[in-house]
Amino acid sequence: MITMCDYYGMCDENGRCVGHPVKVTMEYGQMLRSLGEEIRLVCSPCIAGEVSGGLFSEIVKLPYDISITGNGIGKRIVDKIKLFRNLRPALRLGGTIFFYQVDFFFFLYLHLFYRKNSDRKLVILIYHQDFTGGRFAPILARIYKKALRKIDGVIYTQKGAVVPHANAAWMPDFIYSEDEYGKYRNAFKINRVVCLGTMNRYKQIEELIEVWRRLEKVNCTADIIREDRTDSDDGGFRFVPELMIAGRFDTKERYEAIVFDLPKNVTVRNELLSREEYMSLLSGSTYSILPYDMEQYKNRTSGVLLESIYCGVIPIAPKELLAQNGLPGLGYEDINDLAGMMEKTEICDTAEYDRIYEEYGMDHAMEILNRMLCRA
């Protein structure tokens, strides 16, 4: 039996999952089942409540979810204690355990409390390729490397990353499947930019809206030019796509401050989108935008970035994020550069998409899971 574990389920105030844990839980579970494995799922309560029970021989609820509501140092300390209390029962299980989402505190727990056991195999998947930044980098790096010695295998999601472990392999966090994404790739797309997902502190939402406030004047100018012309030439002007921001904000106060004075070309929805609505908005748009603050979002992958490409949508993102993941898109150095980019026609080479669909597809992922877990 293989145990899949997600000890870090994030939820809203109603206990509903935030982000993509249910999708990846089901996806990895289905792949392991197709490899002939019996699977036990150990996870936070919000994940357990939303996954399909028929896929798993057993579902074990850990004590805690991590709520995205609230902030402050006190909440952060309590959240880390909850993570430790979730990890303790999970790490007492035997056999092969697949931790398919880990954070730095997973490595800290292993460093402080975990003893490697020949009856237990630990395989982890890491989305965040660097846990050692900031002023305490040397200390964090030492903890990270010592904890890695207690792990039997590492799957990393950022292609080209260097992981200091003898048994490491690359696999994308989201797998391309023609059955899942083909219909979305061919969907009709309107001239719109969408910003989707959790609206947390890593995203420069306020700065993004100010860019579109400046672009609102560009659209007004284009309207005037077109009214004055009698031919089909637009005089060099183009209509800038409207911006839709849809997803759960980390605080009510932040959302209310943002919508207090919105430009007319921006729509903001503070809600947890269903999987169906998320895919419909994404695949029905020409562009998606990922306004990450790269000071806080270094060396990470992004599910929205991958799914944009899978749906035939052009991602707009920091150049650093695109380069780190080796993926095509419209890149910017600074978010304020977007105003100039959107005023003119920028070209994204989507010829690479077919290569990505193959490299990021099911065959490679199945081979990695089989080698790292089924033969662990």
Kinemage of the C-alpha trace (Angstrom):
@kinemage 1
@onewidth
@group {chain A} dominant
@subgroup {mainchain}
@vectorlist {calphas} color= white
{ca met a 1} P 0.000 0.000 0.000
{ca ile a 2} L 1.101 3.552 -0.767
{ca thr a 3} L 0.016 6.363 1.548
{ca met a 4} L -0.577 9.759 -0.055
{ca cys a 5} L -0.371 12.629 2.428
{ca asp a 6} L -1.299 16.311 2.281
{ca tyr a 7} L -0.942 17.752 5.787
{ca tyr a 8} L -1.361 21.362 4.610
{ca gly a 9} L -4.965 21.636 3.388
{ca met a 10} L -5.955 25.298 3.107
{ca cys a 11} L -9.594 26.329 3.431
{ca asp a 12} L -11.870 29.352 3.601
{ca glu a 13} L -14.038 30.283 6.584
{ca asn a 14} L -16.630 27.702 5.460
{ca gly a 15} L -14.122 24.834 5.379
{ca arg a 16} L -13.962 24.669 1.560
{ca cys a 17} L -10.631 23.810 -0.063
{ca val a 18} L -8.643 26.674 -1.547
{ca gly a 19} L -6.219 26.130 -4.407
{ca his a 20} L -5.623 22.894 -6.289
{ca pro a 21} L -5.221 20.149 -3.638
{ca val a 22} L -8.311 18.193 -4.646
{ca lys a 23} L -7.296 18.174 -8.327
{ca val a 24} L -3.763 16.919 -7.691
{ca thr a 25} L -4.942 14.445 -5.044
{ca met a 26} L -7.331 12.840 -7.507
{ca glu a 27} L -4.823 13.022 -10.364
{ca tyr a 28} L -1.976 11.337 -8.475
{ca gly a 29} L -4.382 8.829 -6.945
{ca gln a 30} L -5.741 7.814 -10.347
{ca met a 31} L -2.238 7.386 -11.771
{ca leu a 32} L -1.131 5.218 -8.863
{ca arg a 33} L -4.282 3.109 -9.115
{ca ser a 34} L -3.615 2.594 -12.836
{ca leu a 35} L -0.175 1.302 -11.811
{ca gly a 36} L -1.917 -1.354 -9.726
{ca glu a 37} L -1.337 0.191 -6.307
{ca glu a 38} L -3.665 0.234 -3.315
{ca ile a 39} L -3.780 3.762 -1.907
{ca arg a 40} L -4.515 5.226 1.493
{ca leu a 41} L -5.114 8.980 1.705
{ca val a 42} L -4.065 10.903 4.816
{ca cys a 43} L -5.039 14.554 4.599
{ca ser a 44} L -6.523 17.662 6.168
{ca pro a 45} L -10.305 17.556 6.749
{ca cys a 46} L -11.152 20.015 3.936
{ca ile a 47} L -9.479 17.752 1.354
{ca ala a 48} L -11.039 14.597 2.773
{ca gly a 49} L -14.468 16.166 2.425
{ca glu a 50} L -14.085 16.903 -1.297
{ca val a 51} L -12.230 13.941 -2.820
{ca ser a 52} L -13.921 10.910 -4.336
{ca gly a 53} L -13.817 8.146 -1.751
{ca gly a 54} L -14.020 5.279 -4.253
{ca leu a 55} L -10.461 5.885 -5.409
{ca phe a 56} L -8.863 5.233 -2.015
{ca ser a 57} L -8.980 2.118 0.132
{ca glu a 58} L -8.943 4.332 3.232
{ca ile a 59} L -9.191 8.067 3.961
{ca val a 60} L -7.685 9.267 7.244
{ca lys a 61} L -8.452 12.794 8.400
{ca leu a 62} L -5.672 14.707 10.077
{ca pro a 63} L -6.664 17.047 12.930
{ca tyr a 64} L -6.365 20.425 11.259
{ca asp a 65} L -7.016 22.594 8.212
{ca ile a 66} L -5.147 25.854 7.683
{ca ser a 67} L -7.567 28.736 7.194
{ca ile a 68} L -6.658 31.495 4.743
{ca thr a 69} L -8.732 34.011 6.708
{ca gly a 70} L -6.974 36.206 9.205
{ca asn a 71} L -3.388 37.323 9.471
{ca gly a 72} L -0.795 38.377 11.986
{ca ile a 73} L 2.084 36.764 13.822
{ca gly a 74} L -0.193 34.985 16.304
{ca lys a 75} L -2.121 33.180 13.590
{ca arg a 76} L 1.079 32.194 11.812
{ca ile a 77} L 2.489 30.630 14.978
{ca val a 78} L -0.756 28.717 15.607
{ca asp a 79} L -0.784 27.519 11.991
{ca lys a 80} L 2.746 26.121 12.288
{ca ile a 81} L 1.794 24.269 15.466
{ca lys a 82} L -1.167 22.771 13.572
{ca leu a 83} L 1.178 21.617 10.793
{ca phe a 84} L 3.429 19.874 13.315
{ca arg a 85} L 0.420 18.173 14.898
{ca asn a 86} L -0.732 17.001 11.464
{ca leu a 87} L 2.704 15.642 10.615
{ca arg a 88} L 3.147 13.612 13.788
{ca pro a 89} L 0.498 10.916 13.070
{ca ala a 90} L 1.296 10.883 9.357
{ca leu a 91} L 4.963 10.114 9.963
{ca arg a 92} L 4.159 7.219 12.301
{ca leu a 93} L 2.651 5.179 9.467
{ca gly a 94} L 4.584 2.374 7.803
{ca gly a 95} L 5.280 1.526 4.183
{ca thr a 96} L 5.756 4.080 1.399
{ca ile a 97} L 4.458 7.574 2.194
{ca phe a 98} L 4.129 10.150 -0.597
{ca phe a 99} L 4.017 13.723 0.699
{ca tyr a 100} L 2.835 15.557 -2.402
{ca gln a 101} L 2.894 19.021 -0.839
{ca val a 102} L 5.579 20.109 1.586
{ca asp a 103} L 6.762 23.403 3.053
{ca phe a 104} L 9.843 24.389 5.046
{ca phe a 105} L 8.240 23.297 8.317
{ca phe a 106} L 8.065 19.744 6.986
{ca phe a 107} L 11.864 19.780 6.750
{ca leu a 108} L 12.145 21.420 10.161
{ca tyr a 109} L 9.967 18.694 11.687
{ca leu a 110} L 12.076 15.968 10.067
{ca his a 111} L 15.273 17.634 11.271
{ca leu a 112} L 14.057 17.932 14.870
{ca phe a 113} L 11.893 14.885 15.477
{ca tyr a 114} L 12.059 12.238 12.751
{ca arg a 115} L 14.300 9.186 12.745
{ca lys a 116} L 14.763 7.330 9.505
{ca asn a 117} L 13.185 3.880 9.630
{ca ser a 118} L 13.952 0.975 7.318
{ca asp a 119} L 10.253 -0.013 7.409
{ca arg a 120} L 9.180 3.387 6.114
{ca lys a 121} L 9.967 5.050 2.773
{ca leu a 122} L 9.448 8.782 2.401
{ca val a 123} L 9.024 10.295 -1.053
{ca ile a 124} L 8.192 13.988 -1.385
{ca leu a 125} L 7.098 16.323 -4.153
{ca ile a 126} L 8.313 19.919 -3.926
{ca tyr a 127} L 6.729 22.886 -5.726
{ca his a 128} L 8.995 25.408 -4.047
{ca gln a 129} L 12.541 24.706 -5.182
{ca asp a 130} L 14.345 26.888 -2.633
{ca phe a 131} L 13.564 26.873 1.086
{ca thr a 132} L 16.709 28.735 2.083
{ca gly a 133} L 16.206 32.445 1.274
{ca gly a 134} L 16.311 35.519 3.519
{ca arg a 135} L 18.730 36.647 6.186
{ca phe a 136} L 18.706 33.224 7.880
{ca ala a 137} L 19.619 31.453 4.638
{ca pro a 138} L 22.695 29.554 6.009
{ca ile a 139} L 20.706 28.137 8.939
{ca leu a 140} L 17.717 27.225 6.763
{ca ala a 141} L 19.980 25.589 4.179
{ca arg a 142} L 21.592 23.426 6.867
{ca ile a 143} L 18.184 22.291 8.180
{ca tyr a 144} L 16.950 21.599 4.642
{ca lys a 145} L 19.976 19.516 3.646
{ca lys a 146} L 20.007 17.514 6.871
{ca ala a 147} L 16.304 16.750 6.538
{ca leu a 148} L 16.800 15.627 2.925
{ca arg a 149} L 19.093 12.849 4.176
{ca lys a 150} L 16.086 11.299 5.907
{ca ile a 151} L 14.074 11.202 2.671
{ca asp a 152} L 14.242 8.341 0.185
{ca gly a 153} L 13.176 10.180 -2.967
{ca val a 154} L 12.441 13.700 -4.205
{ca ile a 155} L 10.191 14.681 -7.101
{ca tyr a 156} L 10.675 18.330 -8.079
{ca thr a 157} L 8.380 20.328 -10.338
{ca gln a 158} L 10.624 23.070 -11.714
{ca lys a 159} L 12.477 21.751 -14.738
{ca gly a 160} L 16.217 22.313 -14.503
{ca ala a 161} L 16.234 22.803 -10.730
{ca val a 162} L 19.158 21.394 -8.747
{ca val a 163} L 18.021 19.290 -5.790
{ca pro a 164} L 20.790 18.063 -3.446
{ca his a 165} L 19.572 14.472 -3.293
{ca ala a 166} L 20.876 11.317 -4.981
{ca asn a 167} L 17.404 10.065 -5.889
{ca ala a 168} L 15.637 13.048 -7.474
{ca ala a 169} L 13.507 13.324 -10.619
{ca trp a 170} L 11.503 16.019 -12.422
{ca met a 171} L 7.753 15.780 -12.917
{ca pro a 172} L 5.320 18.657 -13.559
{ca asp a 173} L 2.892 19.381 -10.741
{ca phe a 174} L 0.004 19.486 -13.241
{ca ile a 175} L -0.043 16.754 -15.886
{ca tyr a 176} L -1.216 17.452 -19.436
{ca ser a 177} L -3.999 15.170 -20.628
{ca glu a 178} L -5.745 15.563 -23.974
{ca asp a 179} L -8.911 14.110 -22.446
{ca glu a 180} L -8.964 16.824 -19.781
{ca tyr a 181} L -7.595 19.860 -21.618
{ca gly a 182} L -8.309 19.253 -25.324
{ca lys a 183} L -11.805 20.753 -25.218
{ca tyr a 184} L -10.531 23.817 -23.377
{ca arg a 185} L -7.611 24.327 -25.733
{ca asn a 186} L -10.030 24.618 -28.647
{ca ala a 187} L -12.542 26.822 -26.800
{ca phe a 188} L -13.491 30.224 -28.244
{ca lys a 189} L -11.430 32.961 -26.585
{ca ile a 190} L -12.486 36.568 -26.098
{ca asn a 191} L -10.117 39.537 -25.831
{ca arg a 192} L -9.810 39.418 -22.043
{ca val a 193} L -7.107 39.088 -19.404
{ca val a 194} L -7.950 36.944 -16.372
{ca cys a 195} L -6.170 36.802 -13.035
{ca leu a 196} L -7.320 33.657 -11.241
{ca gly a 197} L -6.533 31.755 -8.059
{ca thr a 198} L -6.059 32.749 -4.445
{ca met a 199} L -5.443 36.490 -4.082
{ca asn a 200} L -2.755 36.308 -1.439
{ca arg a 201} L 0.155 38.504 -0.429
{ca tyr a 202} L 2.355 37.011 -3.161
{ca lys a 203} L 0.294 38.722 -5.878
{ca gln a 204} L 0.579 42.411 -6.754
{ca ile a 205} L -3.139 42.922 -7.267
{ca glu a 206} L -3.217 46.600 -6.314
{ca glu a 207} L -0.351 47.414 -8.692
{ca leu a 208} L -2.029 45.435 -11.464
{ca ile a 209} L -5.248 47.416 -11.137
{ca glu a 210} L -3.337 50.707 -11.290
{ca val a 211} L -1.797 49.577 -14.594
{ca trp a 212} L -5.281 48.972 -16.004
{ca arg a 213} L -6.400 52.360 -14.677
{ca arg a 214} L -3.790 53.926 -16.945
{ca leu a 215} L -4.829 51.655 -19.811
{ca glu a 216} L -8.440 52.789 -19.472
{ca lys a 217} L -7.354 56.101 -21.026
{ca val a 218} L -5.841 54.205 -23.974
{ca asn a 219} L -9.190 52.572 -24.725
{ca cys a 220} L -10.965 55.923 -24.452
{ca thr a 221} L -8.513 57.442 -26.948
{ca ala a 222} L -8.993 54.513 -29.325
{ca asp a 223} L -12.760 55.013 -29.171
{ca ile a 224} L -12.395 58.671 -30.167
{ca ile a 225} L -10.033 57.858 -33.021
{ca arg a 226} L -12.401 55.199 -34.402
{ca glu a 227} L -15.402 57.526 -34.236
{ca asp a 228} L -13.533 60.101 -36.327
{ca arg a 229} L -12.502 57.653 -39.038
{ca thr a 230} L -14.497 56.377 -41.979
{ca asp a 231} L -12.231 53.502 -43.030
{ca ser a 232} L -11.206 50.297 -41.300
{ca asp a 233} L -7.802 51.571 -40.241
{ca asp a 234} L -7.601 52.053 -36.494
{ca gly a 235} L -4.834 54.645 -36.711
{ca gly a 236} L -2.349 52.423 -34.873
{ca phe a 237} L -4.529 52.094 -31.777
{ca arg a 238} L -5.865 48.830 -30.406
{ca phe a 239} L -8.382 48.046 -27.740
{ca val a 240} L -6.681 46.860 -24.550
{ca pro a 241} L -8.371 43.730 -23.140
{ca glu a 242} L -10.470 44.180 -20.045
{ca leu a 243} L -9.131 42.658 -16.839
{ca met a 244} L -11.090 40.185 -14.729
{ca ile a 245} L -9.772 39.237 -11.286
{ca ala a 246} L -11.603 36.253 -9.810
{ca gly a 247} L -10.626 34.289 -6.737
{ca arg a 248} L -10.672 34.253 -2.951
{ca phe a 249} L -8.938 37.211 -1.291
{ca asp a 250} L -6.858 36.544 1.795
{ca thr a 251} L -8.667 39.266 3.786
{ca lys a 252} L -12.015 41.009 3.486
{ca glu a 253} L -10.337 44.340 4.214
{ca arg a 254} L -7.995 43.998 1.254
{ca tyr a 255} L -10.860 43.153 -1.086
{ca glu a 256} L -12.973 46.089 0.089
{ca ala a 257} L -10.080 48.517 -0.333
{ca ile a 258} L -9.459 47.256 -3.871
{ca val a 259} L -13.062 47.546 -5.088
{ca phe a 260} L -13.646 50.957 -3.497
{ca asp a 261} L -12.447 52.787 -6.609
{ca leu a 262} L -12.151 50.391 -9.538
{ca pro a 263} L -11.525 51.574 -13.110
{ca lys a 264} L -14.305 50.674 -15.542
{ca asn a 265} L -12.149 48.169 -17.430
{ca val a 266} L -11.579 45.963 -14.344
{ca thr a 267} L -13.943 43.423 -12.758
{ca val a 268} L -13.165 41.877 -9.355
{ca arg a 269} L -14.907 38.838 -7.886
{ca asn a 270} L -14.073 37.737 -4.344
{ca glu a 271} L -15.207 34.126 -4.437
{ca leu a 272} L -13.941 30.587 -4.412
{ca leu a 273} L -14.432 29.420 -7.978
{ca ser a 274} L -15.576 25.904 -8.744
{ca arg a 275} L -13.251 23.859 -10.934
{ca glu a 276} L -15.720 24.171 -13.810
{ca glu a 277} L -16.011 27.964 -13.559
{ca tyr a 278} L -12.254 28.391 -13.173
{ca met a 279} L -11.614 26.376 -16.343
{ca ser a 280} L -14.357 28.187 -18.243
{ca leu a 281} L -12.976 31.639 -17.389
{ca leu a 282} L -9.402 30.599 -18.119
{ca ser a 283} L -10.008 28.786 -21.415
{ca gly a 284} L -12.401 31.496 -22.643
{ca ser a 285} L -9.760 34.245 -22.381
{ca thr a 286} L -6.923 35.212 -24.692
{ca tyr a 287} L -4.547 35.982 -21.807
{ca ser a 288} L -4.026 35.045 -18.192
{ca ile a 289} L -1.891 37.158 -15.900
{ca leu a 290} L 0.184 36.026 -12.931
{ca pro a 291} L 1.215 39.204 -11.078
{ca tyr a 292} L 3.559 37.521 -8.616
{ca asp a 293} L 5.911 39.551 -6.466
{ca met a 294} L 9.128 37.734 -7.332
{ca glu a 295} L 10.793 38.912 -4.133
{ca gln a 296} L 8.421 36.513 -2.358
{ca tyr a 297} L 7.773 33.950 -5.097
{ca lys a 298} L 11.219 32.831 -6.216
{ca asn a 299} L 11.926 29.329 -7.525
{ca arg a 300} L 8.343 28.129 -7.555
{ca thr a 301} L 6.048 26.587 -10.087
{ca ser a 302} L 2.504 27.769 -10.767
{ca gly a 303} L -0.514 25.643 -11.581
{ca val a 304} L -2.246 28.561 -13.298
{ca leu a 305} L 0.807 29.098 -15.505
{ca leu a 306} L 0.772 25.478 -16.681
{ca glu a 307} L -2.986 25.312 -17.119
{ca ser a 308} L -2.936 28.518 -19.167
{ca ile a 309} L -0.632 26.824 -21.664
{ca tyr a 310} L -2.634 23.587 -21.521
{ca cys a 311} L -5.753 25.602 -22.454
{ca gly a 312} L -4.037 27.451 -25.322
{ca val a 313} L -4.085 30.733 -23.374
{ca ile a 314} L -1.137 33.162 -23.406
{ca pro a 315} L 0.317 33.707 -19.910
{ca ile a 316} L 1.560 37.158 -18.905
{ca ala a 317} L 4.019 36.855 -16.027
{ca pro a 318} L 7.313 38.111 -14.621
{ca lys a 319} L 10.180 37.162 -16.944
{ca glu a 320} L 11.911 35.539 -13.990
{ca leu a 321} L 8.982 33.180 -13.388
{ca leu a 322} L 8.800 32.156 -17.049
{ca ala a 323} L 12.585 31.652 -17.221
{ca gln a 324} L 12.728 29.612 -14.011
{ca asn a 325} L 10.076 27.256 -15.368
{ca gly a 326} L 11.336 27.244 -18.977
{ca leu a 327} L 7.887 28.132 -20.297
{ca pro a 328} L 6.747 30.565 -23.028
{ca gly a 329} L 4.649 33.652 -22.394
{ca leu a 330} L 4.706 37.449 -22.376
{ca gly a 331} L 7.255 38.430 -19.750
{ca tyr a 332} L 7.771 41.711 -17.929
{ca glu a 333} L 10.587 42.946 -15.702
{ca asp a 334} L 8.405 45.242 -13.601
{ca ile a 335} L 4.630 45.190 -13.321
{ca asn a 336} L 4.496 48.834 -14.389
{ca asp a 337} L 5.980 47.779 -17.758
{ca leu a 338} L 2.632 46.158 -18.532
{ca ala a 339} L 1.048 49.447 -19.569
{ca gly a 340} L 3.418 49.812 -22.490
{ca met a 341} L 3.197 46.116 -23.378
{ca met a 342} L -0.589 46.055 -23.542
{ca glu a 343} L -0.779 49.231 -25.638
{ca lys a 344} L 0.953 47.472 -28.512
{ca thr a 345} L 0.674 44.038 -30.036
{ca glu a 346} L 3.054 41.644 -28.275
{ca ile a 347} L 3.789 38.271 -29.832
{ca cys a 348} L 4.015 35.060 -27.829
{ca asp a 349} L 5.476 32.046 -29.590
{ca thr a 350} L 2.832 29.376 -29.011
{ca ala a 351} L 4.647 26.973 -31.346
{ca glu a 352} L 6.271 25.498 -28.239
{ca tyr a 353} L 2.912 24.439 -26.820
{ca asp a 354} L 2.805 21.110 -28.672
{ca arg a 355} L 6.245 20.186 -27.312
{ca ile a 356} L 5.092 21.063 -23.797
{ca tyr a 357} L 1.949 18.938 -24.131
{ca glu a 358} L 4.156 15.935 -24.891
{ca glu a 359} L 6.892 16.543 -22.299
{ca tyr a 360} L 4.408 17.371 -19.542
{ca gly a 361} L 2.084 14.513 -20.418
{ca met a 362} L 0.923 11.383 -18.674
{ca asp a 363} L 3.621 8.997 -19.983
{ca his a 364} L 6.496 10.805 -18.286
{ca ala a 365} L 4.557 11.311 -15.041
{ca met a 366} L 3.585 7.642 -14.868
{ca glu a 367} L 7.183 6.562 -15.396
{ca ile a 368} L 8.382 8.831 -12.556
{ca leu a 369} L 5.682 7.733 -10.105
{ca asn a 370} L 6.345 4.091 -10.920
{ca arg a 371} L 10.077 4.466 -10.375
{ca met a 372} L 9.919 6.671 -7.269
{ca leu a 373} L 6.933 5.136 -5.470
{ca cys a 374} L 5.958 1.735 -6.758
{ca arg a 375} L 9.561 0.522 -6.722
{ca ala a 376} L 10.612 2.574 -3.698
